[in-house]
């Protein structure tokens, strides 16, 4: 096979040694000239131990990860409060997913609101909120109302008849502990209407419907809809935030059947209303559109998701000018690339905006972009292979041409020795029968590497840990996002890396957030496989 021949040639010519120590960069300069024969130095692809010094993608200062987020903007101070479920469960504090919080004004500096829980779980095994779940915060007058899920894992038992219900706590300040309202009647699923009456009733989202002069609460639930069990969003209404009335099914997924549509929210941009929810099975965040706050809800003109599975339980918040989407990227069990996805992780934030056709798109927050592009980092080219042409003197701009499957063309760079940084480039392809893109954690330049790749024939951008020799059209990606691709078009790419967090922004339209332990401190580069593609102005910048 052609692949095996090329593999042997690659081994002979590149003399790759994987798993060596991290490289200390000493040389500085631009790309080698086109006429030079470039051979490979030793490559480093060893994953570094997971670190906890996150700034752009924060976790807690005491080493815990965060779960579902509930953002709230405080106009008086200009701060965004990011309430979240702390990944604590039956630890010595006897807490189960208590609410904690960050505040930020720029998304790269976060302060913890309180050293203690803002909303703690009960220590009584029969209480509905023996564990605490997701909710939302809304302000009325001078008081902050935190609606939350009371989740009791002891169900069923002699004293626990419902696994989940919606509860209320209030506070006079957004950065102080919420007091549970014992006189609030816990909201449970409606009886006799086909709901799952014992379980799956959570994630209250409350907003003000100014047109109808009432408050609306959406609750994620399960219901028998015309003989089929589906995840639905139940609607409740109130005039005072204290007394609530069931008002039917707000959305049942339409032609789609989701087991649970978690962490739903409704917001408005210009004249269009948007419904956002997380699918518990695929871990994707989907959205729908409507001209009315009450629907009917339809799928967007283009793609129905603008991210992969790395921003789960996402909710948005507006600061009066821009809207930001926040969720969490899971850790892997054992903090290895081979580990299964765990619950909880690091906060990730995108700016979300409306396109001309009314669909939604995401991009990097401008404050984070400016922060990351403060200082230019001197790239060092390690090696190249195949048909590679430097297209712009004095810059890292390359045309890569690969005439057949597995006939890789690549440029490999030395590791970036920085805690957090941004890789940027403009990508334009003439043709592609397979794929092209970026590699991280490269043990070699043709097979044993992690791919961040454009797949034009499938109109998607994908993260794959699978060795290149085993990649084909049946390979299930580790993470991907749909994105329509056409030859002859410039696509801007930003890759933000902080420890094991890797977030890719494509053309200021879609994003892909992933956990890649092999990304920091390892060799990386660009590649083309049966493609003709140009990467222009590859740059690395740091804060």
VMD Tcl script that draws the C-alpha trace (Angstrom):
set ca {
  {0.00 0.00 0.00}
  {1.10 3.58 -0.67}
  {0.51 4.45 2.99}
  {2.93 1.79 4.25}
  {5.63 2.95 1.85}
  {5.20 6.54 2.93}
  {5.22 5.49 6.55}
  {8.63 3.84 6.16}
  {9.96 6.88 4.28}
  {8.66 9.14 7.01}
  {10.35 7.10 9.70}
  {13.63 7.10 7.83}
  {13.65 10.78 6.90}
  {12.08 12.34 9.95}
  {13.95 10.29 12.58}
  {11.21 10.93 15.07}
  {11.69 10.17 18.73}
  {8.40 10.43 20.62}
  {7.95 11.07 24.31}
  {11.20 13.00 24.82}
  {11.64 15.80 27.31}
  {10.11 19.19 26.65}
  {12.24 21.35 24.44}
  {13.92 24.51 25.60}
  {13.60 27.04 22.79}
  {16.78 28.98 22.15}
  {16.69 29.98 18.50}
  {14.65 32.86 17.19}
  {13.76 33.69 13.62}
  {11.40 33.38 10.70}
  {10.66 30.40 8.47}
  {13.37 28.69 6.51}
  {13.61 29.53 2.86}
  {11.78 27.41 0.33}
  {15.01 25.97 -1.04}
  {16.23 24.53 2.26}
  {15.99 20.85 3.01}
  {14.32 20.69 6.38}
  {14.69 17.59 8.51}
  {13.00 16.88 11.82}
  {14.48 17.34 15.25}
  {13.11 15.21 18.06}
  {9.44 15.77 18.73}
  {7.72 15.98 22.08}
  {4.22 14.58 22.37}
  {4.12 13.76 26.09}
  {1.08 15.13 27.85}
  {1.99 17.33 30.78}
  {0.40 16.80 34.18}
  {-2.87 18.67 34.51}
  {-2.43 22.08 36.13}
  {-4.90 24.27 37.98}
  {-3.64 27.78 37.19}
  {-6.48 28.67 34.84}
  {-7.38 32.30 34.13}
  {-9.31 32.38 30.85}
  {-11.10 29.10 31.54}
  {-11.39 29.22 35.34}
  {-11.97 26.56 37.92}
  {-12.13 27.10 41.68}
  {-9.10 28.30 43.64}
  {-9.25 25.23 45.91}
  {-8.91 22.80 43.03}
  {-12.53 21.88 42.29}
  {-14.14 21.94 38.87}
  {-17.32 23.76 38.01}
  {-20.61 22.45 36.66}
  {-23.78 24.05 35.31}
  {-23.58 27.84 35.17}
  {-26.24 30.47 35.83}
  {-24.99 33.91 34.72}
  {-26.53 37.16 35.91}
  {-25.58 40.75 34.96}
  {-25.66 43.43 37.66}
  {-26.21 46.80 35.94}
  {-25.23 48.83 38.98}
  {-21.65 47.54 39.06}
  {-21.22 46.34 35.49}
  {-20.23 42.91 36.80}
  {-21.32 39.57 35.45}
  {-22.04 37.08 38.22}
  {-21.37 33.51 37.16}
  {-23.17 31.25 39.61}
  {-22.22 27.60 39.18}
  {-22.58 24.16 40.69}
  {-19.34 23.30 42.44}
  {-18.19 19.75 41.77}
  {-18.50 18.62 45.37}
  {-20.43 15.47 46.24}
  {-20.36 13.85 49.67}
  {-16.94 15.25 50.50}
  {-15.97 16.12 54.12}
  {-18.07 19.29 53.89}
  {-21.17 17.09 53.37}
  {-22.16 19.21 50.36}
  {-23.67 18.03 47.08}
  {-23.29 20.47 44.17}
  {-23.68 23.70 46.15}
  {-23.86 27.04 44.34}
  {-20.70 29.13 44.29}
  {-19.87 32.12 42.12}
  {-17.39 34.18 40.14}
  {-17.57 37.81 39.07}
  {-15.90 39.24 36.00}
  {-15.97 42.28 33.74}
  {-13.60 41.00 31.04}
  {-13.66 37.14 30.97}
  {-9.97 36.72 31.72}
  {-9.96 37.93 35.33}
  {-12.37 36.26 37.74}
  {-12.96 36.84 41.43}
  {-14.68 34.37 43.69}
  {-17.74 35.96 45.28}
  {-17.56 34.15 48.58}
  {-15.37 31.55 50.26}
  {-18.49 29.71 51.42}
  {-21.40 28.36 49.41}
  {-23.89 30.96 48.20}
  {-26.56 28.25 48.24}
  {-25.78 25.08 50.18}
  {-27.38 21.67 50.05}
  {-29.22 20.35 53.08}
  {-27.53 17.93 55.46}
  {-30.84 16.18 56.12}
  {-31.29 13.05 54.02}
  {-35.05 13.45 53.74}
  {-35.02 17.09 52.55}
  {-35.83 17.73 48.92}
  {-32.60 19.71 48.45}
  {-30.29 17.12 49.98}
  {-28.45 17.94 46.75}
  {-28.72 21.21 44.84}
  {-29.16 21.54 41.09}
  {-29.25 24.18 38.40}
  {-31.56 27.16 38.32}
  {-31.51 30.88 37.60}
  {-31.39 34.24 39.34}
  {-33.71 37.16 38.69}
  {-33.99 40.53 40.45}
  {-37.29 42.09 41.52}
  {-37.18 45.36 43.37}
  {-34.16 45.18 45.64}
  {-34.24 41.40 46.10}
  {-32.56 38.59 44.20}
  {-34.58 35.42 43.66}
  {-32.65 32.18 43.11}
  {-34.85 29.40 41.77}
  {-33.05 26.08 41.98}
  {-33.49 22.35 41.67}
  {-33.91 20.36 44.85}
  {-32.50 16.94 44.00}
  {-32.61 14.05 46.44}
  {-30.53 11.02 45.39}
  {-32.13 9.00 48.24}
  {-35.32 8.64 46.17}
  {-37.13 6.32 46.47}
  {-37.25 5.94 50.21}
  {-39.75 6.09 53.05}
  {-39.30 9.85 53.33}
  {-38.48 10.85 49.73}
  {-41.31 10.46 47.22}
  {-40.05 12.85 44.53}
  {-36.51 12.94 43.23}
  {-36.66 16.53 41.97}
  {-38.60 19.72 42.59}
  {-38.14 23.46 42.11}
  {-37.32 25.54 45.18}
  {-36.59 29.18 46.06}
  {-33.97 31.14 47.99}
  {-33.50 34.91 48.15}
  {-30.80 37.45 48.98}
  {-30.52 41.21 49.28}
  {-27.18 41.18 47.48}
  {-25.97 39.12 44.52}
  {-22.64 38.31 46.18}
  {-24.05 37.14 49.51}
  {-25.55 33.86 50.63}
  {-29.11 33.09 49.58}
  {-31.64 32.24 52.28}
  {-33.97 29.35 51.52}
  {-37.67 30.23 51.65}
  {-39.27 27.56 53.79}
  {-42.75 28.99 53.07}
  {-42.34 28.62 49.30}
  {-44.35 25.71 47.95}
  {-41.92 23.42 46.15}
  {-43.04 22.96 42.55}
  {-43.45 19.35 41.51}
  {-44.60 17.88 38.16}
  {-48.31 18.31 37.41}
  {-50.29 15.22 38.32}
  {-52.52 13.31 35.95}
  {-51.21 15.04 32.81}
  {-48.73 12.43 31.61}
  {-45.58 13.81 33.22}
  {-42.93 11.74 34.93}
  {-44.23 12.61 38.39}
  {-41.34 11.23 40.45}
  {-38.21 12.28 38.54}
  {-36.80 14.46 35.72}
  {-38.15 17.85 36.75}
  {-35.34 20.39 37.01}
  {-33.36 23.41 35.77}
  {-35.85 26.26 36.30}
  {-35.24 29.31 34.14}
  {-37.22 32.42 35.07}
  {-37.63 35.55 32.97}
  {-39.99 38.51 32.84}
  {-42.56 38.65 30.06}
  {-43.15 42.40 29.91}
  {-45.76 42.12 27.15}
  {-48.05 40.04 29.35}
  {-46.93 41.62 32.63}
  {-45.97 38.29 34.18}
  {-43.03 36.08 34.99}
  {-42.42 32.84 33.11}
  {-40.63 29.76 34.42}
  {-39.40 27.00 32.11}
  {-38.70 23.61 33.68}
  {-37.03 20.65 31.99}
  {-39.29 17.59 32.28}
  {-40.40 14.35 30.66}
  {-43.90 13.73 29.39}
  {-46.03 11.32 27.40}
  {-46.77 13.28 24.21}
  {-49.40 11.51 22.09}
  {-48.17 8.10 23.19}
  {-44.44 8.89 22.99}
  {-42.27 9.77 25.97}
  {-40.30 12.92 25.24}
  {-38.25 15.55 26.96}
  {-40.33 18.73 27.17}
  {-40.18 22.20 28.64}
  {-43.03 22.84 31.05}
  {-44.25 26.43 31.38}
  {-45.35 28.12 34.59}
  {-46.49 31.73 35.08}
  {-46.59 34.07 38.08}
  {-47.38 37.67 38.89}
  {-45.15 37.89 41.95}
  {-42.45 35.16 41.70}
  {-43.98 33.38 44.68}
  {-47.16 31.76 43.42}
  {-46.88 29.77 40.21}
  {-49.47 28.23 37.87}
  {-48.85 25.49 35.31}
  {-49.48 26.86 31.80}
  {-48.91 23.91 29.49}
  {-45.98 22.58 27.47}
  {-43.78 25.37 26.19}
  {-41.84 23.18 23.73}
  {-41.75 19.43 23.10}
  {-38.93 19.21 20.58}
  {-41.20 19.14 17.54}
  {-40.18 16.34 15.18}
  {-37.15 15.56 17.36}
  {-37.27 13.45 20.49}
  {-34.83 14.47 23.24}
  {-34.69 12.47 26.45}
  {-34.17 15.73 28.36}
  {-33.73 19.30 27.14}
  {-31.66 20.57 30.05}
  {-30.79 24.11 31.12}
  {-33.16 25.83 28.72}
  {-33.43 29.59 28.35}
  {-35.19 32.18 26.20}
  {-33.68 35.49 25.12}
  {-34.30 38.14 22.50}
  {-31.95 39.83 20.04}
  {-33.54 42.62 18.02}
  {-36.96 41.26 16.97}
  {-36.13 37.55 17.18}
  {-36.60 35.28 20.18}
  {-34.27 32.35 20.77}
  {-34.74 29.14 22.73}
  {-31.54 27.43 23.83}
  {-31.22 23.99 25.46}
  {-28.72 21.19 26.09}
  {-29.39 17.64 24.90}
  {-28.53 15.27 27.75}
  {-27.62 12.44 25.36}
  {-25.41 14.05 22.71}
  {-24.19 16.87 25.02}
  {-24.82 19.35 22.23}
  {-26.38 22.77 22.74}
  {-29.18 23.43 20.24}
  {-31.28 26.49 19.53}
  {-34.60 27.43 17.97}
  {-36.04 30.73 16.67}
  {-39.39 32.49 16.80}
  {-40.96 35.88 16.23}
  {-42.82 35.45 19.53}
  {-41.66 34.75 23.08}
  {-44.16 31.89 23.20}
  {-43.29 30.27 19.87}
  {-43.94 28.42 17.66}
  {-40.26 27.48 17.55}
  {-38.47 26.54 14.35}
  {-34.97 25.41 13.49}
  {-32.59 28.04 12.12}
  {-31.99 28.55 8.42}
  {-28.49 27.09 8.74}
  {-26.98 24.78 11.35}
  {-28.86 24.23 14.60}
  {-25.73 24.17 16.76}
  {-22.64 26.38 16.67}
  {-20.45 24.35 19.05}
  {-19.43 20.81 19.81}
  {-19.99 18.96 23.07}
  {-17.53 21.12 25.02}
  {-19.88 23.81 26.36}
  {-22.55 21.80 28.14}
  {-25.43 23.28 30.13}
  {-24.75 26.61 28.46}
  {-26.69 29.76 29.27}
  {-26.25 33.30 28.10}
  {-26.21 36.76 29.62}
  {-26.27 40.26 28.16}
  {-24.36 43.22 29.55}
  {-26.64 45.61 27.66}
  {-24.33 45.69 24.64}
  {-23.21 42.15 23.87}
  {-24.47 38.71 24.77}
  {-22.18 35.98 26.10}
  {-22.68 32.23 26.22}
  {-21.24 30.29 29.17}
  {-20.92 26.60 29.84}
  {-18.42 24.00 30.99}
  {-15.92 21.77 29.21}
  {-15.66 18.39 30.90}
  {-12.50 16.94 32.40}
  {-11.50 13.38 31.60}
  {-11.32 10.77 34.32}
  {-7.71 10.48 35.49}
  {-6.80 13.65 33.57}
  {-5.66 11.68 30.54}
  {-6.70 11.80 26.90}
  {-7.77 8.17 27.18}
  {-10.04 8.84 30.15}
  {-13.82 8.90 29.90}
  {-15.56 12.29 30.14}
  {-16.26 13.29 33.73}
  {-18.86 15.60 35.23}
  {-17.74 19.20 35.62}
  {-14.76 21.01 34.21}
  {-13.70 24.53 33.28}
  {-15.77 27.57 32.41}
  {-15.76 28.55 28.73}
  {-17.28 31.77 27.38}
  {-18.15 32.80 23.82}
  {-19.63 36.00 22.48}
  {-22.92 35.11 20.80}
  {-24.43 37.34 18.13}
  {-27.12 37.49 15.46}
  {-26.24 37.06 11.80}
  {-27.99 38.94 8.99}
  {-30.43 36.05 8.40}
  {-31.37 35.90 12.07}
  {-29.34 32.78 12.84}
  {-26.88 32.77 15.75}
  {-23.09 32.61 15.64}
  {-20.31 32.68 18.23}
  {-16.85 34.19 18.41}
  {-14.13 34.95 20.93}
  {-15.04 37.74 23.39}
  {-13.28 40.90 22.24}
  {-11.78 41.46 25.68}
  {-10.18 37.99 25.66}
  {-8.97 38.50 22.10}
  {-7.28 41.79 22.99}
  {-5.77 40.25 26.12}
  {-4.32 37.25 24.29}
  {-2.90 39.32 21.44}
  {-0.72 41.53 23.64}
  {2.68 39.98 22.92}
  {4.02 38.30 19.77}
  {5.66 34.93 20.38}
  {8.62 33.89 18.16}
  {7.68 30.70 16.35}
  {10.39 28.12 15.66}
  {9.85 25.79 12.72}
  {10.95 22.26 13.58}
  {10.50 20.51 10.24}
  {8.47 20.12 7.09}
  {7.50 17.21 4.89}
  {6.06 16.84 1.42}
  {5.20 19.55 -1.09}
  {5.48 22.70 1.03}
  {6.01 26.23 -0.30}
  {6.63 29.35 1.75}
  {4.20 31.80 0.09}
  {5.16 35.01 1.85}
  {8.74 35.91 2.71}
  {9.33 36.79 6.33}
  {6.15 35.18 7.61}
  {4.90 31.72 8.45}
  {2.69 31.37 5.38}
  {2.66 28.06 3.54}
  {0.99 26.28 0.68}
  {0.68 22.56 1.40}
  {-0.09 20.22 -1.49}
  {-0.88 16.53 -1.03}
  {-1.85 14.60 -4.21}
  {-3.24 11.44 -2.59}
  {-4.69 9.97 0.60}
  {-2.08 9.57 3.37}
  {0.51 11.44 1.26}
  {0.89 14.04 4.00}
  {2.35 17.49 3.60}
  {3.08 19.27 6.84}
  {4.96 21.93 8.74}
  {5.78 21.20 12.39}
  {6.65 23.85 14.98}
  {8.47 23.58 18.27}
  {6.32 23.62 21.42}
  {4.96 26.95 22.63}
  {6.40 27.46 26.08}
  {3.61 29.57 27.53}
  {0.78 28.85 29.96}
  {-1.87 30.43 27.75}
  {-1.72 31.60 24.18}
  {-3.54 32.05 20.89}
  {-2.63 30.53 17.52}
  {-4.12 32.42 14.58}
  {-4.06 31.95 10.82}
  {-6.10 32.37 7.65}
  {-6.87 29.14 5.78}
  {-7.92 28.85 2.13}
  {-8.13 25.63 0.13}
  {-8.25 25.03 -3.62}
  {-9.31 21.40 -3.42}
  {-9.70 18.68 -0.82}
  {-10.56 15.02 -1.22}
  {-9.73 14.23 2.42}
  {-8.85 16.85 5.06}
  {-6.44 19.50 6.30}
  {-5.91 21.55 9.42}
  {-3.82 21.74 12.56}
  {-2.06 19.07 14.59}
  {-1.27 19.10 18.32}
  {0.64 16.59 20.44}
  {2.56 15.43 17.36}
  {4.69 12.34 17.92}
  {5.27 12.40 14.17}
  {3.91 14.43 11.27}
  {1.84 11.81 9.50}
  {0.05 9.44 11.89}
  {0.50 9.68 15.66}
  {-0.96 13.12 16.29}
  {-4.20 14.75 17.33}
  {-6.07 16.44 14.47}
  {-8.00 19.69 14.50}
  {-9.22 19.31 10.95}
  {-11.41 20.74 8.25}
  {-13.41 18.02 6.48}
  {-14.92 19.76 3.41}
  {-16.70 16.70 2.03}
  {-18.65 16.48 5.29}
  {-18.92 20.24 5.96}
  {-17.57 20.09 9.47}
  {-14.58 20.95 11.66}
  {-13.46 18.07 13.83}
  {-11.18 17.10 16.72}
  {-9.88 13.54 16.43}
  {-7.51 11.61 18.67}
  {-7.61 8.63 16.33}
  {-4.35 7.88 14.52}
  {-4.42 9.18 10.97}
  {-4.00 5.66 9.52}
  {-7.31 4.65 11.12}
  {-9.31 7.73 10.17}
  {-12.03 7.25 7.57}
  {-15.57 8.44 6.90}
  {-16.97 6.03 9.52}
  {-14.77 7.39 12.33}
  {-16.79 8.97 15.12}
  {-15.05 12.26 15.98}
  {-14.09 13.03 19.54}
  {-15.73 16.41 19.00}
  {-16.99 18.33 15.99}
  {-19.09 21.25 14.81}
  {-20.96 21.57 11.49}
  {-19.58 24.25 9.19}
  {-20.20 24.76 5.46}
  {-16.91 24.86 3.55}
  {-16.16 26.04 0.01}
  {-12.90 26.28 -1.97}
  {-11.39 29.70 -2.58}
  {-12.74 31.22 0.64}
  {-10.59 32.69 3.42}
  {-11.38 31.19 6.82}
  {-9.99 32.85 9.93}
  {-8.90 30.48 12.67}
  {-8.12 31.23 16.30}
  {-6.99 28.46 18.64}
  {-6.89 29.39 22.32}
  {-4.87 27.03 24.52}
  {-4.62 27.18 28.30}
  {-3.26 24.03 29.92}
  {-5.55 21.22 28.68}
  {-8.30 23.55 27.47}
  {-8.36 24.06 23.69}
  {-10.98 26.30 22.07}
  {-11.06 26.83 18.30}
  {-12.98 29.68 16.64}
  {-13.70 29.37 12.91}
  {-14.49 32.51 10.91}
  {-16.15 34.16 13.91}
  {-19.12 31.85 13.37}
  {-18.63 28.55 15.18}
  {-16.46 27.27 18.01}
  {-15.13 23.94 19.19}
  {-14.18 23.57 22.87}
  {-12.25 20.42 23.78}
  {-10.18 18.85 26.53}
  {-6.76 17.90 25.10}
  {-4.13 16.94 27.66}
  {-1.58 16.42 24.90}
  {-1.87 19.99 23.59}
  {0.25 22.14 25.91}
  {4.04 21.95 25.72}
  {4.12 19.61 22.72}
  {4.96 19.89 19.03}
  {2.19 21.17 16.82}
  {1.75 22.26 13.24}
  {-0.30 22.27 10.05}
  {-1.03 19.50 7.57}
  {-2.77 18.64 4.32}
  {-3.94 15.17 3.30}
  {-5.06 14.83 -0.36}
  {-5.65 18.57 -0.34}
  {-4.27 21.79 -1.76}
  {-4.42 24.42 0.99}
  {-2.69 27.62 2.04}
  {-2.17 28.73 5.65}
  {-1.39 32.46 5.78}
  {0.16 34.47 8.62}
  {0.42 31.75 11.24}
  {1.07 33.62 14.45}
  {1.22 32.90 18.17}
  {0.50 35.59 20.73}
  {0.38 35.67 24.52}
  {-0.99 38.03 27.18}
}
mol new
graphics top color blue
foreach p $ca { graphics top sphere $p radius 0.5 }
foreach p [lrange $ca 0 end-1] q [lrange $ca 1 end] { graphics top cylinder $p $q radius 0.2 }
display resetview
